[in-house]
Amino acid sequence: MCGIAGIVHLNGKPVDQTQLDRCTDALSHRGPDARGTFIDGSVGLGHRRLSIIDLTPGGAQPMQSEDGALVLTFNGEIYNFAEKRTMLEARGHHFRSKSDTEVLLKLYEEFGADCLSHLRGMFAFAIFDTKRKLIFLARDRAGKKPLYYFQDAEVFAFASEIKSLRTLSQCPRGVDEQSIHHFLTMMYIPSPATGFLSLHKLPAAHSLTLDLTTGKTDVRRYWELRYEEDIDTTLIEWKEKIGAAFEESVRLRMVADVPVGAFLSGGIDSAAVVSVMSRLSNKPVKTFSIGSSDPAFNELPQAAITAKAFGTDHHPIVLTPDIVHLLPALVQTYEEPYADPSAIPTYLVARETRQHVTVALNGDGGDENFAGYKRYPILLFSEKWRQMPRAVHAVVCGGTSLFHTLANNTLSYRCKRFEDSIALPWEQRYLQYLSFFTEREKHAVYADGFAAKFPPTDEWYALRTASARARAQDKLHQAMGMDLMTYLPDDLMPKVDRGTMVHALEARSPFLDHHLLELTARLPARYKIHGSVTKWMLKEMMKQTLPTEILAKRKTGFRLPLDRWFRSDLKEFVRDRILDAPAGFYTIFNRSALEDFLQKYHASRIDYSDHLWALVWLSEWFSQYNP
């Protein structure tokens, strides 16, 4: 696990060593164990190393092929490297190290761009191919490892993080207003945008080829998940197949030359990972959980049940985040506008976990495999509900409006949002179930003329995810494909990668093994949502293994009591951040309208804390980056 960077002067100008050093060392937190650079005229590659596999200098990077024709800088892990090494040795290749880096280099040497079809893991890498006169970059299928880049007439540059690219004077500085418009709805910046004008992130499951002769780039998708139900496999056979695939995925991710542990929440996904780890390990698995002193937001008791059941070496962590002082560090870490509140506990639990282990497995991806999100049954219900007579909707719509007026609480707000969206096309309606600001709410706080610049986010989202819907037949799988294309790589994966790597901790996600994803994509929808039960197949599989309390627990996820804090201890902090923001902030927002929104929040019982967190984050982002 590492940090990578590169500079290519398209005008033939030699790369400056000092400049490359600055780019590389801006990523030192991702790779504190070693550093390396390579320069060949107008091409420079940098690497910061976090040693996980082959701790010797043999795994150092940038790594050159034996003939010097290829140079690789690589961030990630190739979990099937031992298998591929055996295959390559049978084809006549010889190895100088025991690293997965050298296996990747030789896979490219043997197969070129098709090496991607051989990789099972998480990765972002760049290869300088001197014979073909090109730079080849690629990012893993789920988007676990990041890769940013920009290009102008004279330079092409890439890096694991934006802060590396911002050491270059050529790096774009302007704000991408349309991506901010989408951020307010989605709580993250959708690929390939970043929030910065002309600064891009390579989308998950894509490669980029830079032709050094012409300076032209070619970005291509190399993998896509298709949902084609296998109705001939029996339920018992499905359990056996998925169970075997999941165990193999966990086993592969336990391989490391450094200490390995696991994040353990109170839910079924991380508990399933820990159960397999415990069975495969010859010593107690180190597990790490974070909780709150507030019982309503605390999963530590459930995590303790799982830890006791499997005899883990458990480390519960109770922290009260100091958001006032933590916010600047979070914005510096995540770089893009990013308002998922669960980034806070992720950052904090990773910081504590790194004191004990270098690698931590997690339960990310269980919802993506087995349809665990609450929004899926809501979508299916909405499809039935919208078939009801218009007269019924008229009555219900009036009722929900009256309920909202009288109750003015979070439940009434959500009911009204649901009924207001029911006439939308389903793919636009679906976005309502996972979004922050509605279009109406955004328009109410925008500066004059800003709203007219861009299409509604739900319409944009429908176009953006059309290809994902084309790869599935039923609406559940279409929605899951849409999440796999947007929410997973642009929200969940950055949350984990940035929150862990800032502490030099590597996070691994067994559920996101692409072999497992491809297998469960064929699992019939009725085995994913059974009646009103989400994630039914996983619960059935783990019925004899996990404690009853964990199987019966409703999905909650780790939440902080932001609403309570924003109404009390942090009330003035939030107000100051939103109403005394940098000037650039008010090119998007109307200050008076924001003040009205704050007054509306405090006069109601509606939990608008997510909305406020997005605004607070954006204010700090403008302050730090002044884009």
C-alpha positions in Angstrom: 0.0 0.0 0.0 1.6 3.2 -1.1 1.4 6.6 -2.7 2.3 7.2 -6.4 2.9 10.3 -8.5 4.2 11.1 -11.9 5.1 14.1 -14.2 5.2 13.9 -18.0 6.4 17.0 -19.9 4.6 16.8 -23.3 6.9 19.4 -24.7 10.0 17.3 -24.1 11.3 19.4 -21.2 13.3 17.3 -18.7 11.5 16.6 -15.4 13.0 18.5 -12.5 14.2 16.3 -9.6 13.2 18.8 -7.0 9.7 19.1 -8.4 9.2 15.4 -8.5 10.5 15.1 -5.0 7.8 17.5 -3.8 5.1 15.6 -5.5 6.3 12.3 -4.1 6.9 13.5 -0.5 3.5 15.1 -0.3 2.3 11.5 0.0 4.7 10.5 2.8 1.7 9.5 5.1 0.7 6.9 2.6 4.2 5.4 2.5 6.3 6.2 5.5 8.6 3.2 5.1 10.6 4.1 1.9 10.6 6.4 -1.1 11.9 6.2 -4.6 11.9 8.3 -7.8 12.7 7.6 -11.5 13.5 10.2 -14.2 14.1 9.5 -17.9 14.1 12.9 -19.6 10.6 14.2 -19.8 9.1 11.4 -17.7 9.3 11.2 -13.9 7.7 8.7 -11.6 7.6 8.8 -7.8 6.7 6.3 -5.0 6.2 6.3 -1.3 6.1 2.8 0.2 4.1 1.2 3.0 5.7 -2.2 3.2 3.1 -5.0 3.4 4.4 -7.8 1.1 8.1 -8.5 0.8 9.6 -6.0 3.3 13.0 -6.2 1.7 14.5 -3.7 -0.8 13.6 -6.2 -3.5 10.0 -4.7 -3.5 11.2 -1.1 -3.8 9.6 1.2 -6.4 9.5 2.6 -9.0 10.4 -0.9 -10.3 12.1 -1.5 -13.7 11.9 -4.5 -15.9 15.1 -6.5 -16.4 15.7 -4.8 -19.8 14.8 -1.4 -18.5 11.9 -1.0 -21.0 9.2 -0.8 -18.4 9.0 1.2 -15.2 6.1 0.7 -12.7 4.9 2.8 -9.7 2.1 0.9 -8.0 -0.3 1.5 -5.0 -2.3 -1.5 -3.8 -2.3 -5.2 -3.4 -2.6 -8.1 -5.9 -4.1 -10.9 -3.9 -3.6 -13.6 -6.5 0.0 -12.7 -7.1 1.3 -16.1 -6.0 -0.9 -17.9 -8.5 0.0 -15.5 -11.3 3.7 -15.8 -10.4 3.5 -19.6 -10.9 1.8 -19.0 -14.3 4.5 -16.6 -15.4 7.3 -18.8 -14.3 5.8 -21.5 -16.4 6.0 -19.1 -19.3 9.7 -18.5 -18.8 9.8 -15.4 -16.5 12.3 -15.2 -13.7 11.8 -13.2 -10.5 14.2 -11.1 -8.4 11.8 -10.5 -5.5 8.9 -12.0 -3.6 6.7 -8.9 -4.2 3.3 -8.6 -5.9 4.8 -5.5 -7.6 7.1 -7.6 -9.7 4.3 -9.9 -10.7 2.2 -7.0 -11.9 5.2 -5.7 -13.9 5.7 -9.0 -15.6 2.0 -9.4 -16.2 2.1 -6.2 -18.2 5.2 -7.3 -20.0 3.5 -10.5 -21.0 -0.1 -9.3 -21.7 0.1 -5.5 -22.1 -3.1 -3.7 -21.2 -4.9 -7.1 -20.9 -2.9 -7.6 -17.7 -5.9 -6.1 -16.0 -8.0 -9.2 -16.6 -5.5 -11.2 -14.5 -5.6 -8.9 -11.5 -7.5 -9.8 -8.3 -7.0 -7.0 -5.9 -7.1 -3.2 -5.2 -4.8 -1.1 -7.2 -3.9 2.2 -8.9 -0.7 2.1 -10.9 1.2 3.7 -13.8 3.6 2.0 -16.2 6.1 3.9 -18.4 6.4 1.7 -21.5 9.5 3.0 -23.5 9.0 0.6 -26.4 5.4 1.6 -27.1 6.1 5.2 -26.1 3.2 5.5 -23.7 2.1 5.8 -20.1 -0.5 3.3 -19.0 -2.6 4.0 -15.9 -5.3 1.9 -14.3 -7.6 1.8 -11.3 -9.2 -1.3 -9.6 -12.8 -2.4 -10.3 -14.4 -1.2 -7.2 -12.4 2.0 -6.9 -10.6 1.2 -3.7 -7.4 3.0 -4.6 -7.5 6.6 -5.9 -5.9 8.1 -9.0 -6.0 11.8 -9.9 -4.7 13.5 -12.9 -4.6 16.7 -15.0 -3.3 17.7 -18.4 -2.6 20.9 -20.3 -0.7 21.6 -23.5 2.7 21.1 -21.8 2.3 18.6 -18.9 0.4 15.5 -17.8 0.6 14.7 -14.1 -1.0 12.1 -11.9 -1.0 11.1 -8.2 -2.7 9.2 -5.4 -3.9 12.4 -3.8 -4.7 16.0 -4.9 -2.2 17.5 -2.5 0.6 15.9 -4.5 -0.6 17.5 -7.7 -1.1 20.9 -6.0 2.7 21.1 -5.4 2.9 21.8 -9.2 2.4 25.3 -10.4 0.5 24.0 -13.5 -2.2 22.2 -11.3 -5.7 23.7 -11.9 -7.0 25.9 -9.1 -10.5 26.9 -10.1 -13.7 25.6 -8.6 -15.9 23.3 -10.7 -19.3 24.7 -9.8 -21.3 22.0 -11.4 -19.7 19.3 -9.3 -20.5 21.4 -6.2 -24.1 21.5 -7.3 -24.1 17.7 -7.4 -22.2 17.4 -4.2 -25.0 19.1 -2.2 -27.4 16.4 -3.3 -25.0 13.4 -3.2 -22.7 14.3 -0.4 -19.7 13.5 -2.6 -18.2 14.6 -5.9 -19.1 12.1 -8.6 -16.3 10.8 -11.0 -14.5 12.0 -13.0 -15.0 15.4 -11.3 -13.1 16.5 -8.1 -14.5 19.9 -7.2 -11.5 21.5 -8.9 -11.8 22.7 -12.5 -9.9 20.5 -15.0 -8.6 18.2 -12.2 -10.0 14.7 -12.7 -10.1 11.4 -11.0 -9.9 8.2 -13.1 -13.2 6.4 -12.6 -13.1 2.9 -11.1 -12.6 0.0 -13.5 -11.0 2.3 -16.0 -7.6 2.6 -17.6 -5.9 5.6 -19.2 -3.3 5.5 -21.9 -1.2 8.6 -22.7 0.4 8.5 -26.1 3.8 10.1 -25.6 4.1 10.8 -29.3 0.9 12.7 -29.8 0.0 13.7 -26.2 -3.5 12.3 -26.6 -5.2 10.3 -23.8 -7.6 7.4 -24.2 -9.8 6.5 -21.2 -11.6 3.2 -21.3 -13.7 1.0 -19.0 -12.2 -2.5 -18.8 -14.7 -4.2 -16.5 -18.4 -4.0 -15.8 -20.8 -6.0 -13.6 -23.8 -7.6 -15.3 -26.8 -8.8 -13.3 -28.0 -12.0 -15.0 -30.0 -14.2 -12.6 -29.1 -17.9 -12.4 -32.5 -19.5 -11.6 -31.3 -23.1 -12.0 -29.0 -23.2 -9.0 -30.7 -24.3 -5.8 -30.7 -22.4 -2.5 -28.4 -25.0 -0.9 -26.0 -24.7 -3.9 -26.0 -20.9 -3.7 -25.0 -21.0 0.0 -22.2 -23.4 -0.7 -20.9 -21.4 -3.7 -21.0 -18.0 -2.0 -19.7 -19.4 1.3 -16.7 -20.9 -0.4 -16.0 -17.7 -2.5 -16.3 -15.5 0.6 -13.9 -17.7 2.6 -11.4 -17.7 -0.2 -11.6 -13.9 -0.4 -11.0 -13.5 3.3 -8.1 -16.0 3.2 -6.4 -14.1 0.4 -6.7 -10.8 2.3 -5.1 -12.2 5.4 -1.8 -12.7 3.6 0.7 -10.1 4.7 4.2 -9.8 6.2 2.9 -7.4 8.9 0.3 -7.6 11.6 -3.3 -8.0 10.4 -6.5 -7.2 12.3 -10.1 -6.3 11.5 -12.6 -3.5 12.0 -15.6 -4.8 13.9 -18.9 -2.9 14.0 -22.2 -4.1 15.5 -23.4 -5.4 12.2 -23.5 -8.6 10.3 -20.9 -7.8 7.5 -17.8 -7.2 9.7 -19.0 -10.0 12.0 -19.0 -12.4 9.0 -15.5 -11.3 8.1 -14.2 -11.8 11.7 -15.9 -15.2 11.9 -14.0 -16.5 8.9 -10.7 -14.9 10.0 -11.1 -16.6 13.4 -11.6 -19.9 11.7 -8.5 -19.5 9.5 -6.2 -18.0 12.1 -4.1 -19.9 14.6 -4.3 -17.1 17.1 -6.9 -14.6 18.3 -7.8 -12.0 15.7 -7.2 -8.4 16.7 -10.5 -6.5 16.4 -11.2 -2.8 16.7 -14.5 -1.1 17.3 -15.5 2.5 17.9 -18.5 3.7 19.9 -20.1 6.7 21.5 -20.9 7.5 25.1 -24.5 8.1 23.9 -26.3 4.8 24.0 -28.5 5.8 21.1 -25.4 6.0 18.9 -23.3 3.2 20.3 -22.7 -0.2 18.7 -19.9 -1.3 21.1 -22.2 -3.7 23.0 -23.1 -5.6 19.8 -19.4 -5.6 18.7 -18.5 -7.1 22.1 -21.0 -9.9 21.6 -19.3 -10.9 18.3 -15.8 -10.5 19.8 -16.7 -12.8 22.7 -18.3 -15.3 20.3 -15.0 -15.7 18.3 -12.5 -15.1 21.1 -10.9 -12.1 19.5 -8.3 -9.8 21.0 -10.8 -7.0 21.1 -10.0 -3.2 21.4 -13.2 -1.1 22.0 -12.6 2.6 21.5 -14.9 5.2 23.0 -14.3 8.7 21.5 -16.1 12.0 21.6 -14.9 13.7 18.4 -13.8 17.3 18.8 -15.3 18.4 15.6 -14.2 22.0 15.9 -10.5 20.9 15.8 -11.0 17.8 13.7 -12.8 19.5 10.8 -9.6 21.1 9.3 -7.7 17.7 9.5 -10.7 15.9 7.8 -10.9 18.4 5.0 -7.2 18.2 4.4 -7.4 14.4 4.4 -10.3 14.0 2.1 -9.4 17.0 -0.2 -12.6 17.0 -2.2 -15.9 18.3 -0.9 -17.0 15.2 1.0 -19.8 15.3 3.6 -20.5 11.7 4.6 -20.5 12.0 8.4 -19.3 8.4 8.8 -15.9 9.7 7.7 -15.5 11.0 11.3 -15.5 7.6 13.1 -13.6 6.0 10.2 -10.8 8.5 10.6 -10.7 8.0 14.4 -10.9 4.2 14.5 -8.2 4.0 11.9 -5.9 6.3 14.0 -6.3 4.0 17.0 -6.1 0.7 15.0 -2.7 1.7 13.5 -1.2 1.6 17.0 -1.6 -2.2 16.8 -1.7 -3.5 13.2 -0.7 -2.3 9.7 -3.6 -4.1 7.9 -7.3 -4.2 8.8 -10.0 -6.1 7.1 -13.5 -4.6 7.0 -17.1 -5.5 6.1 -17.5 -3.0 3.3 -19.4 -4.4 0.3 -21.9 -6.6 2.1 -24.7 -4.3 1.1 -23.5 -4.2 -2.5 -23.5 -8.0 -2.8 -26.7 -8.8 -0.9 -28.9 -5.7 -1.2 -28.5 -4.5 2.4 -29.5 -0.8 2.0 -32.9 0.3 3.3 -33.4 2.3 0.1 -33.8 -0.9 -1.9 -37.1 -2.0 -0.3 -38.2 1.6 -0.3 -37.7 1.7 -4.0 -39.6 -1.6 -4.5 -42.5 -0.3 -2.3 -42.6 3.0 -4.2 -43.1 1.1 -7.5 -46.2 -0.6 -6.1 -47.4 2.6 -4.4 -47.3 4.7 -7.5 -49.7 2.2 -9.2 -52.4 3.2 -6.7 -55.2 5.4 -8.1 -54.4 9.2 -8.4 -57.3 9.9 -6.1 -55.5 7.9 -3.3 -52.3 9.8 -3.9 -54.1 13.1 -3.8 -55.6 12.2 -0.4 -52.2 10.9 0.9 -50.3 13.8 -0.5 -52.7 16.2 1.3 -52.3 14.1 4.5 -48.6 14.1 4.4 -48.5 17.8 3.8 -50.8 18.4 6.8 -48.8 15.9 8.9 -45.6 17.7 8.0 -47.1 21.1 8.9 -48.3 19.9 12.2 -45.5 17.6 13.3 -42.6 19.5 11.6 -40.3 16.6 12.5 -37.9 14.2 10.7 -40.5 11.5 10.0 -43.0 14.0 8.6 -40.2 15.5 6.4 -39.3 12.1 5.0 -42.9 11.2 4.4 -43.4 14.4 2.4 -40.2 13.9 0.4 -41.3 10.4 -0.5 -44.8 11.4 -1.6 -43.4 14.5 -3.5 -41.1 12.3 -5.5 -43.5 9.5 -6.4 -44.4 11.0 -9.8 -40.7 11.1 -10.9 -39.2 8.5 -13.2 -37.9 5.7 -10.9 -34.2 6.4 -11.4 -34.7 10.0 -10.4 -36.9 9.0 -7.5 -34.3 6.6 -6.3 -31.8 9.4 -5.8 -34.2 11.0 -3.3 -33.7 8.0 -1.0 -29.9 8.6 -0.6 -29.6 12.3 -1.0 -29.1 15.4 1.1 -30.5 18.6 -0.4 -33.4 18.4 -2.8 -33.4 20.6 -5.8 -35.9 22.9 -4.2 -33.8 23.2 -1.0 -30.7 23.9 -3.0 -32.4 26.6 -5.0 -33.6 28.3 -1.8 -30.1 28.9 -0.6 -28.3 29.5 -3.9 -26.9 32.9 -4.9 -28.9 34.7 -7.7 -28.5 33.0 -11.0 -26.5 30.0 -9.7 -29.4 27.5 -10.0 -30.0 28.3 -13.7 -26.4 27.2 -14.6 -26.9 23.5 -14.3 -29.5 20.8 -14.9 -31.2 19.2 -11.8 -29.0 16.6 -10.2 -31.6 13.9 -10.4 -31.9 14.3 -14.2 -28.1 14.4 -14.5 -27.9 11.3 -12.3 -30.4 9.4 -14.5 -28.2 10.0 -17.6 -25.0 9.3 -15.7 -26.2 5.9 -14.6 -28.0 4.8 -17.8 -25.3 2.2 -18.7 -25.6 0.6 -15.3 -29.3 0.1 -15.7 -28.7 -1.4 -19.1 -26.7 -4.2 -17.4 -29.6 -5.5 -15.4 -33.2 -6.5 -16.0 -35.1 -5.8 -12.8 -35.2 -2.6 -10.8 -33.5 -4.0 -7.7 -30.4 -5.0 -9.7 -30.5 -1.8 -11.7 -30.4 0.2 -8.5 -27.6 -1.9 -7.1 -25.7 -1.4 -10.4 -26.2 2.3 -10.1 -24.7 2.3 -6.6 -21.8 0.2 -7.7 -21.1 2.9 -10.4 -21.4 6.0 -8.2 -22.0 5.6 -4.4 -19.5 2.8 -3.9 -16.4 4.2 -5.7 -17.1 7.9 -5.0 -18.3 7.8 -1.4 -17.6 4.5 0.4 -14.2 3.8 -1.0 -12.7 7.3 -0.5 -14.0 7.3 3.0 -12.0 4.2 3.9 -9.0 4.9 1.8 -8.4 8.4 2.9 -9.4 7.8 6.5 -7.0 4.8 6.9 -4.1 5.8 4.7 -3.6 9.2 6.4 -2.6 7.0 9.4 -0.6 4.6 7.1 -3.1 1.8 7.7 -4.1 -0.5 4.9 -7.8 -1.5 4.7 -9.0 -4.6 2.9 -12.5 -5.4 1.8 -13.2 -9.2 1.3 -16.8 -8.5 0.1 -15.5 -6.4 -2.7 -13.5 -9.2 -4.4 -14.6 -9.0 -8.0 -15.1 -12.8 -8.2 -17.6 -12.6 -5.3 -19.3 -9.6 -6.9 -19.7 -11.4 -10.2 -21.0 -14.5 -8.3 -23.7 -12.6 -6.3 -24.7 -10.6 -9.4 -26.2 -13.9 -10.6 -28.0 -14.5 -7.3 -31.8 -14.1 -7.9 -33.3 -11.0 -6.4 -35.7 -13.0 -4.2 -32.7 -14.3 -2.3 -31.4 -10.8 -1.6 -34.6 -9.2 -0.4 -37.0 -11.8 0.9 -40.3 -10.3 1.8 -39.2 -7.2 3.7 -35.9 -8.7 4.9 -32.8 -7.2 3.3 -29.5 -9.1 2.9 -31.5 -12.3 3.3 -29.0 -14.7 1.8 -26.1 -13.5 3.9 -28.2 -13.9 7.0 -29.2 -17.4 6.0 -25.6 -18.3 5.4 -24.5 -17.0 8.7 -27.4 -18.4 10.7 -25.4 -21.2 12.3 -22.3 -19.1 12.8 -23.1 -15.6 14.2 -24.8 -14.8 17.5 -28.6 -14.4 17.3 -28.4 -10.8 18.5 -26.2 -9.8 15.5 -28.4 -11.5 13.0 -31.5 -9.9 14.4 -30.0 -6.4 14.7 -31.5 -3.7 12.4 -29.1 -2.0 10.1 -28.0 1.3 11.6 -24.4 2.0 10.7 -22.2 4.2 12.9 -23.8 7.6 13.4 -22.9 10.6 15.5 -25.4 12.7 17.4 -24.8 15.6 15.0 -28.3 17.0 15.2 -28.1 17.3 19.0 -24.6 18.8 18.9 -25.6 21.3 16.2 -28.6 22.5 18.3 -26.5 22.9 21.5 -22.7 22.8 22.0 -21.9 23.4 18.3 -24.7 25.8 17.5 -22.4 28.9 17.3 -19.6 26.9 15.5 -22.0 25.9 12.8 -23.5 29.4 12.5 -20.0 31.0 12.2 -18.8 28.5 9.7 -21.8 29.0 7.4 -22.4 32.7 7.8 -18.8 33.8 8.0 -17.3 31.7 5.2 -14.7 32.7 2.6 -15.8 34.9 -0.2 -15.8 32.1 -2.8 -18.4 30.3 -0.8 -20.9 33.1 -1.4 -20.5 32.9 -5.2 -22.6 29.8 -4.7 -24.8 30.6 -1.7 -26.9 33.6 -0.6 -25.9 34.5 2.9 -29.4 35.7 3.9 -31.0 32.6 2.6 -28.5 30.5 4.6 -29.4 32.4 7.7 -33.1 31.8 7.1 -32.3 28.1 6.7 -30.5 28.0 10.0 -33.5 29.7 11.7 -35.9 27.2 10.1 -33.7 24.3 11.4 -33.7 25.5 15.0 -37.5 26.3 14.9 -38.3 22.7 13.7 -37.7 19.2 14.9 -36.3 18.1 11.5 -32.9 16.6 11.5 -31.1 18.8 8.9 -27.7 17.9 10.4 -26.5 16.3 7.2 -27.4 19.4 5.2 -25.5 21.6 7.7 -22.5 19.3 7.8 -22.2 19.6 4.0 -22.3 23.4 4.3 -19.8 23.4 7.1 -17.4 21.1 5.2 -17.7 23.2 2.1 -16.9 26.4 4.0 -13.8 24.8 5.4 -12.9 23.5 1.9 -13.1 27.0 0.4 -11.0 28.2 3.3 -8.2 25.7 2.8 -8.1 25.3 -0.9 -9.2 28.7 -2.1 -9.9 27.1 -5.5 
